[in-house]
Amino acid sequence: MATNTTNYNLIKPDVDDFYDVNQFNQNADIIDTQLKNNADSIKAILTNDLTALPPVDATLNSGENTLTTEHDSTARVTAFEGDTIVNDIGALFDSGAWGFSSDFVVNSPSKVTLTVSDGANHGHYVVFPVKANTDYTFNVKHNASIAIYKVDGTPIQNYTSDQVITFNTGTETNIRIYFRNPNLTNGTFTFEEPMLNEGTEPKPFVANVQGITNPTIDNPTTGDSITLLGTFHKGDVVSEDKGQYSVLRAKKEVSLGGSEGWTYSTKGATGWKRVTTPISGGVYGSQKVVKYNGAILSDLPIGGTWENADSTVLFTDNLLYISIANTDSGWGDSYTPTADEIKAYFLGWQMSSTNTASPTPYNGTGTKYWRAISVTPVDGNQYTTTLPTTQAPISGKWQPYKLVFDLASPVREPIQAINSVLKLAKGDNALQVSEGRIVREKANVAYDSNNAFINSIHPGYEQSRLKYKTSKILSVYKNGELDTNWIHQSDSVTYGNDKVYIPIANFDKIAVYTVDYEPLYPFEVTAPTNPITIEYQSNLASVVGQNVEDIVELKNDVAVIERDMVRKGEGVEWLTPVLLNGVTGDVKISKDVNNIVEIRAQLTLPGALSTSTPLFFVPKEFKPPTVVPQYFNCIEYTTNTDSKTTVIGISPNDGGIRPGFATTKNILIINARYRAGQ
């Protein structure tokens, strides 16, 4: 009896069956049909894969996104727009600006706790500048009571347990915001992430004024990532062309760290002075200035008059004006600060006529003292009589002033990216979109005879602290190359939640170390990211075509670079050694194909240095061939009129650069050339 095949149901006659031509023809028809279907399917697949298709766009939102691809491919960012979020609260809880009573405990920059046990009402208020006749929204996470009052004590919104309050300021230009326990209630009450913004809708919590910093796409599937470096404000538009990223900027952010051309403008009413610095290309009155403690300065209305400290305006003369309280600067009412003393203030230093726990503004007579604003005065050990020229330590109480303003005309700028393309794997890719990652921050490594440390606040190791408290240190790089020898640690002397150390045998004291890390408090660094649009190739032909195009572009770029290097004679790599013993400034060294070493440096010395004190070290392949130090002339000076010639020595043993004579000036200029021994 005949049977049938499993897959195509062909008839299989039994050995005893007579031949049946109809069964043969039926089998032939089935085979013919299936062969044709197979051929058509193969043709369709080949046509799809071998015919290049347009690239596919995908929009990625903050958080996790799943992207499915049919082949291994690469993606690049094609569109991204910045954002600006302003929190008119400004100063965070740990800034010292809130002046909390002992009932309140500051738990973190964004959280404070109130404990009540006597059945009475305990509260606190702070005055904040606002715009008149403007809608505002105030929101804070709490389990207590909040209120908003006029400065005369009249309620705008009386005490409420609501998390969000929307109100109009009317004629008020200042308001009080109150925190209090629920009426006559004992307990522990928390207030977190206070946010005050213009408009009737609450915005995400940030510190003062933030754009979107370092938007990042991670692909854990391939272990790859891409980060656009920089801060992108509202109206800034990022685009890509042949692997090169640029941004059309509508706003500009500037750190006012003392390098600007500050000059004295005028003395205001008793208690404050006004200073100014050139800022070109801005829109009149578009400024937002963040003070060193995070407070946002009051914007002087167009056509308004100066009445108080902590006001600002970007004027039509391309000058930024800022009024400064004498209690902040340390300049007395009868004293006019010099340009360098104004610069010192913006570097984080307060002037005083005394070196005690109670600093007194300087009025023109006696000794001038300075102390870092971030350091609480206790006695004379916190002061110096030398006019500071370097930035004071950064802390929750002091950061450089920050300026954000609108550009009169958009400006296109190139931007760097950590990886210009993102690897995608065949199948599902779980893409993570985030912001605020700190990338390639230079580490000031502290070390002893056993270990080297990054991000330790152990006494004597504080210089290793990173700029922001860490949530997690992601990577450490040595001279730009990933260094996996560092060991993670978290303890009471960690600045944040993560520090790293390395056995001293694996530490290179003349290498440059940089760090990628996630900040513990992202709101101090960035606003939440906007969506990011990427582009990727969807089929095999498109992937191959893109790879060929990328290779051609890369070869062309290399050819241009090589040609320019030959034309400019720049076929050398410049290295940046680590400065030691309190020396600051700029230094770079190079060695060409003929073993000629060049050292260029402008250094600021912390004081007199002996001939045994190394300024920095050069790598072993940069050491001179002699058995005794080589000496070279250089220039040292304190002012432009007292320069003199001195010498530096280069040791052939340890590669140390040291003064040939004990230094007597503050600035050292080095331009040295010699032939290395290797």
C-alpha positions in Angstrom: 0.0 0.0 0.0 1.4 3.4 -1.0 2.6 5.9 1.7 3.5 9.6 1.7 6.8 11.5 2.5 6.9 13.6 5.7 7.8 17.1 4.3 6.2 17.4 0.9 3.6 14.6 0.9 5.0 12.9 -2.1 3.4 9.5 -2.9 5.6 6.4 -2.3 4.2 3.3 -4.1 4.6 0.0 -2.3 6.8 -2.6 -3.9 3.7 -4.6 -4.9 1.9 -1.7 -6.4 1.5 -1.3 -10.2 3.0 1.8 -11.8 0.5 4.8 -11.9 1.5 7.7 -14.1 -1.0 10.0 -12.3 0.9 9.5 -9.0 4.2 10.3 -10.8 2.8 13.5 -12.3 1.3 14.5 -9.0 4.8 14.1 -7.3 6.4 16.0 -10.2 4.0 19.0 -9.7 4.6 19.1 -6.0 8.4 19.1 -6.5 8.2 21.7 -9.3 6.1 24.1 -7.2 8.3 23.8 -4.1 11.5 24.3 -6.2 10.0 27.5 -7.6 9.0 28.7 -4.2 12.5 28.1 -2.9 14.1 29.9 -5.8 11.8 32.9 -5.3 12.5 33.0 -1.6 16.3 32.9 -2.1 16.0 35.6 -4.8 14.0 37.8 -2.4 16.5 37.3 0.4 19.5 38.1 -1.9 17.7 41.0 -3.4 16.9 42.4 0.0 20.5 41.9 1.4 22.4 42.9 -1.7 20.4 46.0 -2.6 21.5 48.9 -0.4 18.6 50.5 1.5 18.3 53.9 3.0 19.5 54.0 6.7 16.9 53.6 9.4 16.3 56.3 12.1 15.5 55.4 15.7 14.6 57.7 18.5 16.0 56.7 21.9 14.5 58.1 25.1 16.1 58.4 28.5 16.5 55.0 30.1 16.4 51.6 28.4 15.5 51.2 24.7 15.4 47.9 22.8 16.6 48.1 19.2 16.4 44.9 17.0 18.7 44.6 14.0 19.0 41.8 11.4 22.8 42.1 11.1 25.8 43.4 13.1 25.9 47.1 12.3 26.9 50.5 13.5 24.9 53.5 14.5 25.7 57.2 14.8 23.9 60.1 16.4 22.1 62.2 13.7 20.1 64.6 15.9 20.0 65.9 19.4 18.7 69.1 21.0 19.8 70.5 24.3 17.7 71.9 27.1 18.0 74.4 29.9 16.3 74.0 33.3 16.5 76.8 35.8 15.9 76.2 39.5 15.4 79.6 41.1 16.0 78.0 44.5 19.6 78.1 43.4 21.7 77.2 46.4 21.6 73.6 47.6 21.1 72.6 51.3 24.8 72.0 51.9 25.9 75.4 50.5 25.6 77.2 53.8 23.2 79.7 52.2 20.1 78.4 53.9 21.1 79.2 57.5 19.2 76.4 59.1 18.6 76.3 62.9 19.8 73.4 65.0 16.4 71.7 64.5 17.3 70.9 61.0 20.0 68.5 59.9 21.4 68.6 56.3 21.6 65.0 55.1 22.8 65.8 51.5 22.8 68.6 49.0 19.2 67.9 48.3 17.8 66.6 51.6 17.2 68.1 55.0 15.6 66.6 58.1 13.6 68.4 60.8 13.1 66.6 64.2 10.4 67.9 66.6 9.8 66.5 70.1 8.3 69.3 72.1 4.8 69.6 70.5 5.6 73.1 69.2 5.9 74.4 65.6 9.4 74.6 64.3 10.1 76.1 60.9 12.5 78.0 58.7 12.2 80.3 55.8 14.5 81.6 53.1 14.0 84.7 50.8 14.3 84.1 47.1 14.3 86.7 44.3 11.5 86.3 41.7 10.1 88.2 38.7 7.0 90.3 39.4 3.7 89.3 37.8 5.0 85.9 36.8 3.6 82.4 37.3 5.8 80.0 39.3 5.7 76.4 40.4 7.3 75.2 43.7 7.6 71.5 44.4 9.4 69.6 47.1 9.1 66.0 48.3 8.1 66.2 52.0 6.0 64.7 54.8 5.5 68.0 56.6 4.1 71.5 55.7 5.3 74.1 53.2 4.1 77.7 52.6 4.9 80.7 50.4 4.7 84.2 51.8 5.4 87.8 50.8 8.4 89.3 52.5 6.0 91.4 54.7 4.6 88.2 56.1 1.4 88.1 54.1 0.7 84.5 52.8 0.6 83.8 49.1 0.0 80.1 49.9 -0.6 79.2 53.5 0.8 76.1 55.1 -0.1 72.9 53.1 0.8 69.3 52.9 0.7 69.5 49.1 3.9 68.6 47.2 3.4 71.2 44.5 2.3 74.9 44.8 1.5 77.1 41.7 1.2 80.8 42.3 1.6 84.2 40.7 4.0 86.7 42.3 1.9 89.8 41.7 4.0 92.9 42.5 6.5 90.9 44.6 10.1 90.7 43.5 11.1 88.5 46.6 9.2 85.7 48.3 9.7 83.6 51.4 9.5 79.8 51.2 8.8 78.1 54.5 9.5 74.6 55.8 7.7 73.5 59.0 6.4 70.5 60.8 2.6 69.9 60.6 0.8 72.0 63.1 2.1 71.2 66.7 3.1 67.7 65.5 6.1 65.7 66.8 8.1 63.5 64.6 10.9 63.4 62.0 10.1 65.3 58.8 12.1 65.4 55.5 12.3 67.9 52.7 13.9 66.8 49.5 14.7 68.3 46.1 13.2 71.8 46.4 12.5 73.1 42.9 11.2 76.6 42.0 10.6 77.3 38.3 8.7 79.7 36.1 5.5 78.4 34.6 2.6 76.4 35.9 4.1 72.9 35.5 6.8 71.5 37.7 10.1 70.7 36.1 12.7 68.1 37.0 14.9 68.9 40.0 18.3 70.4 39.2 20.8 72.6 41.0 20.5 76.3 39.8 21.0 76.4 36.0 21.7 73.2 34.1 22.0 72.1 30.5 22.3 68.5 29.3 25.9 67.4 30.0 27.6 64.5 28.2 24.6 62.6 26.8 25.6 59.0 26.5 24.3 55.8 24.8 25.5 52.5 26.2 25.0 49.2 24.5 25.7 46.4 27.1 25.0 43.8 24.3 28.3 44.8 22.6 30.0 46.5 25.5 30.2 49.7 23.4 29.1 53.3 24.0 29.1 56.8 22.6 29.2 60.0 24.5 28.8 63.5 23.1 31.1 65.7 25.2 29.9 69.1 26.4 26.9 70.8 27.9 24.0 71.5 25.5 21.4 74.2 26.4 18.0 75.0 25.0 18.2 75.8 21.3 21.5 74.0 20.8 21.3 71.5 18.0 23.8 68.6 17.5 24.4 67.1 14.0 26.8 64.7 12.4 28.6 64.8 9.1 30.9 61.9 8.0 31.7 61.0 11.6 32.4 64.5 12.8 30.0 66.0 15.3 29.1 69.7 15.7 26.6 71.8 17.5 24.8 74.9 16.4 24.8 76.8 19.7 22.0 79.2 20.7 23.3 79.6 24.2 26.8 79.8 25.7 27.9 78.6 29.1 31.0 80.2 30.7 32.8 79.4 33.9 33.8 82.7 35.5 36.9 81.3 37.2 39.2 84.3 37.3 40.8 84.2 33.9 38.5 86.9 32.5 39.5 90.6 32.3 37.8 91.8 35.5 37.8 95.5 36.3 36.3 97.6 39.0 33.2 99.4 37.9 31.7 101.5 40.7 30.9 101.5 44.4 27.2 101.0 45.1 25.4 101.9 48.2 26.9 100.8 51.5 27.8 97.2 51.5 28.5 96.3 47.9 30.6 97.0 44.8 30.1 96.4 41.1 32.7 94.8 38.8 32.6 94.0 35.1 34.2 91.8 32.5 33.9 91.7 28.6 31.5 89.1 27.2 31.0 89.3 23.5 28.2 88.0 21.3 25.4 88.0 23.9 21.9 89.2 24.0 21.2 92.1 26.3 19.6 90.9 29.5 19.7 87.2 28.6 22.1 86.3 31.3 21.7 83.7 34.1 24.6 83.9 36.6 25.1 81.4 39.3 27.0 82.5 42.4 29.8 80.5 44.0 27.4 79.0 46.5 24.8 78.0 43.9 22.5 81.0 44.4 21.2 82.6 41.2 21.9 86.3 41.0 19.0 88.7 40.5 18.6 89.8 36.9 18.7 93.6 36.6 15.6 94.5 34.7 16.2 96.2 31.3 16.4 99.9 32.2 16.5 99.1 35.9 18.7 100.6 38.6 21.3 99.0 40.8 20.1 98.6 44.4 21.6 95.5 45.9 24.4 93.1 45.9 24.1 89.8 44.0 22.5 91.4 40.9 23.7 91.1 37.3 23.1 92.2 33.7 24.7 91.5 30.3 24.6 95.0 28.8 24.6 96.3 25.3 28.3 97.4 25.6 29.3 93.7 25.6 30.1 93.8 29.3 28.8 91.6 32.1 28.2 93.5 35.3 28.0 91.8 38.7 27.4 93.4 42.1 29.2 91.8 45.0 28.6 92.1 48.7 31.5 93.4 50.8 30.8 90.5 53.2 31.5 88.1 50.3 34.5 89.8 48.8 36.1 91.2 51.9 36.5 94.7 50.3 35.6 97.4 52.8 33.3 100.3 51.8 36.2 102.7 51.5 38.5 100.3 49.5 38.7 100.0 45.7 40.0 96.5 44.7 42.6 96.1 42.0 42.0 94.0 39.0 44.1 91.2 40.4 42.2 91.3 43.7 38.9 91.0 41.8 40.4 88.1 39.9 41.4 86.5 43.3 37.7 86.8 44.4 36.5 84.9 41.4 39.2 82.3 42.0 37.5 81.7 45.4 39.4 83.9 47.8 38.0 86.4 50.3 40.1 89.4 51.5 40.3 90.4 55.1 42.1 92.8 57.4 42.4 90.2 60.1 43.5 86.5 60.1 41.1 85.3 62.8 37.9 83.3 63.0 36.0 86.6 62.4 37.3 88.1 59.1 36.9 91.8 58.7 36.6 93.7 55.4 39.8 95.4 54.3 39.5 99.2 54.2 42.9 100.2 52.8 45.2 100.1 55.8 47.1 97.3 57.5 48.0 93.9 56.3 45.9 92.2 53.5 45.0 88.6 54.2 43.2 86.1 52.0 41.5 82.8 52.8 39.6 80.3 50.6 35.9 80.9 50.7 35.4 77.2 50.9 37.4 77.0 54.2 35.8 78.0 57.5 38.2 80.5 59.3 39.5 79.3 62.7 42.8 81.0 63.1 45.7 82.4 61.1 46.5 79.0 59.5 43.6 79.5 57.0 45.1 82.7 55.7 47.8 83.9 53.4 49.3 87.3 52.9 50.3 86.5 49.2 47.7 87.6 46.7 46.3 84.3 45.4 46.6 83.5 41.7 45.3 79.9 41.7 41.8 78.5 42.2 40.7 77.7 45.7 39.5 74.2 46.6 36.0 73.4 45.3 33.4 72.2 47.7 29.6 72.5 48.4 30.3 76.0 49.7 32.3 77.2 46.7 32.3 76.6 42.9 33.3 79.1 40.3 30.6 81.5 39.2 28.8 80.3 36.1 27.3 82.3 33.3 24.7 81.1 30.7 23.5 83.6 28.1 21.8 83.7 24.7 23.9 84.3 21.6 22.9 87.1 19.3 23.7 84.8 16.4 24.0 81.0 16.5 27.5 79.7 16.3 28.5 76.3 15.0 31.2 74.6 16.9 32.9 71.2 16.5 32.4 68.8 19.5 34.3 65.8 20.6 32.7 62.4 21.1 34.0 59.3 23.0 33.5 57.0 20.0 31.9 58.5 16.9 29.8 55.3 16.2 28.0 52.7 18.3 28.3 49.0 17.6 25.0 47.1 17.3 24.7 43.3 17.4 22.4 41.1 15.4 19.2 40.7 17.3 18.0 42.7 20.4 20.2 45.6 21.7 19.3 47.0 25.1 20.5 50.6 24.6 20.8 52.7 27.7 20.5 56.5 27.4 21.8 58.6 30.2 23.4 62.0 31.0 25.9 63.6 33.4 28.7 61.0 33.2 32.0 62.7 33.9 34.5 61.7 31.2 38.3 61.8 31.2 38.7 64.0 34.2 42.4 64.5 35.1 43.2 62.7 38.3 45.6 64.2 40.9 46.9 61.0 42.2 48.1 60.9 45.8 50.6 58.1 46.8 52.7 56.8 49.6 55.2 54.0 49.8 52.5 51.3 49.5 49.7 52.5 47.3 48.5 55.3 45.0 44.9 56.7 45.4 42.3 58.5 43.4 39.4 60.2 45.2 40.5 59.8 48.7 39.9 62.5 51.4 42.2 60.9 53.9 44.2 63.7 55.6 47.2 64.4 53.3 45.5 62.8 50.3 42.8 65.4 49.7 44.4 66.5 46.4 43.3 63.2 44.9 39.6 64.1 45.3 37.7 64.3 42.1 35.5 67.3 41.2 32.2 65.7 42.2 31.3 63.1 44.7 31.3 59.7 43.0 28.5 57.2 42.7 30.8 54.8 40.7 34.2 55.1 39.1 33.8 53.5 35.7 37.3 53.5 34.2 40.9 54.8 34.9 43.1 55.6 31.9 46.9 55.9 31.9 48.2 58.2 29.2 44.9 57.6 27.4 45.0 53.8 27.6 42.6 51.8 29.8 44.3 50.7 33.1 42.5 47.8 34.7 44.9 47.5 37.7 43.0 49.9 40.0 41.0 48.4 42.9 37.7 49.8 44.0 37.1 50.8 47.7 34.5 52.6 49.7 35.1 53.8 53.2 34.9 56.8 55.5 37.7 58.6 53.6 36.1 58.2 50.2 34.7 61.3 48.5 31.3 59.9 47.7 30.8 56.2 47.3 33.8 55.0 45.3 37.5 55.5 45.3 40.3 53.5 43.7 43.8 52.6 44.6 46.7 50.7 43.0 49.8 49.0 44.5 52.7 51.4 44.2 54.7 48.9 42.1 52.0 49.3 39.4 51.8 53.1 39.6 53.7 55.3 37.1 54.4 58.7 38.8 55.2 60.4 35.5 52.1 59.2 33.7 48.9 61.2 33.2 45.8 59.5 34.7 42.2 60.3 33.8 39.0 59.0 35.1 35.4 58.3 33.9 32.8 58.2 36.7 29.2 58.7 37.5 28.5 61.6 40.0 26.7 60.8 43.2 24.4 63.8 42.6 23.7 64.1 38.9 21.5 67.2 39.4 24.7 69.2 40.3 26.0 68.4 36.8 23.1 68.1 34.3 19.5 68.4 33.3 17.7 65.2 32.3 18.5 64.3 28.7 16.2 64.8 25.7 15.6 62.0 23.2 18.6 61.1 20.9 18.1 60.2 17.3 20.5 57.6 15.8 20.9 56.2 12.3 21.9 52.6 11.4 22.0 50.4 8.3 19.2 47.8 8.1 20.6 45.2 5.6 23.8 43.5 4.6 24.5 45.6 1.5 24.0 48.8 3.5 26.2 47.6 6.3 29.0 46.7 3.8 28.5 50.0 1.9 28.8 52.0 5.1 31.9 50.2 6.2 33.6 50.9 2.8 32.6 54.5 3.0 34.0 54.8 6.5 37.3 53.2 5.5 37.7 55.6 2.6 36.9 58.5 4.8 39.4 57.3 7.4 42.2 56.8 4.8 41.5 60.3 3.5 41.6 61.8 7.0 44.9 60.0 7.8 46.4 61.3 4.5 45.4 64.8 5.3 46.8 64.6 8.9 50.1 63.1 7.6 50.4 65.8 4.9 49.7 68.6 7.4 52.2 67.1 9.9 54.9 67.0 7.2 54.1 70.6 6.2 54.1 71.9 9.8 56.9 69.7 11.1 54.7 68.3 13.8 55.4 64.6 13.5 55.8 64.4 17.3 53.4 63.7 20.2 53.2 66.1 23.1 52.9 64.7 26.6 51.8 66.5 29.7 53.7 65.4 32.8 52.2 65.5 36.3 53.3 68.6 38.3 54.5 67.9 41.8 55.0 69.6 45.2 52.4 72.3 44.8 53.6 73.5 41.4 50.8 74.4 39.0 50.6 75.7 35.4 51.1 74.3 31.9 53.9 72.0 30.8 54.3 69.8 27.7 57.2 67.7 26.4 58.0 66.0 23.1 60.6 63.8 21.5 61.0 63.7 17.7 62.4 60.9 15.4 66.0 62.3 16.0 65.6 61.9 19.8 65.5 65.7 20.3 63.5 66.5 23.4 61.7 69.8 23.8 60.2 71.1 27.1 57.8 74.1 27.1 56.4 75.2 30.5 55.0 78.1 32.3 54.8 77.2 36.0 53.5 78.9 39.1 55.6 77.9 42.2 54.1 77.6 45.7 57.1 79.5 47.2 60.8 79.0 47.4 61.9 75.6 46.1 65.2 73.9 46.8 67.4 72.3 44.2 66.3 68.9 45.5 62.6 69.5 44.9 61.3 68.0 41.6 58.9 70.1 39.6 58.0 67.1 37.4 59.5 64.0 35.9 60.1 63.0 32.2 59.7 59.4 31.0 62.8 57.2 31.0 63.1 57.4 27.2 63.3 61.2 27.5 66.3 61.2 30.0 69.6 62.8 28.8 72.5 60.4 28.1 75.0 62.0 30.5 75.8 60.7 33.9 75.4 64.1 35.5 72.4 66.5 35.3 72.1 68.7 32.3 71.3 72.4 33.0 69.4 74.9 30.9 68.7 78.6 31.2 65.2 79.7 32.0 63.3 82.7 33.3 61.7 83.3 36.7 59.7 86.4 37.7 57.0 87.6 40.0 56.0 90.7 38.1 56.8 91.8 34.5 59.6 94.1 35.8 61.6 91.8 38.0 62.4 88.8 35.8 65.8 87.2 35.9 67.7 84.3 34.3 68.0 81.1 36.3 68.6 77.4 35.4 66.9 74.1 35.7 68.5 70.7 35.9 67.4 67.4 34.2 68.6 64.3 36.1 69.7 61.3 33.9 69.0 59.0 36.9 65.3 59.6 37.7 64.3 62.1 34.9 63.5 64.7 37.5 63.3 68.4 36.5 64.6 70.5 39.4 65.7 74.1 40.0 69.4 74.6 39.5 69.3 77.3 42.2 66.8 77.8 44.9 63.9 79.7 43.4 63.0 83.2 44.6 60.2 84.1 42.2 56.7 82.9 41.6 56.7 82.2 37.9 59.1 80.0 36.0 59.3 79.9 32.1 61.1 76.9 30.6 62.0 76.4 26.9 64.6 73.7 26.7 65.9 71.4 24.0 68.4 68.5 24.3 69.1 65.0 22.8 67.7 62.1 24.8 69.9 59.1 25.5 67.5 56.5 24.1 
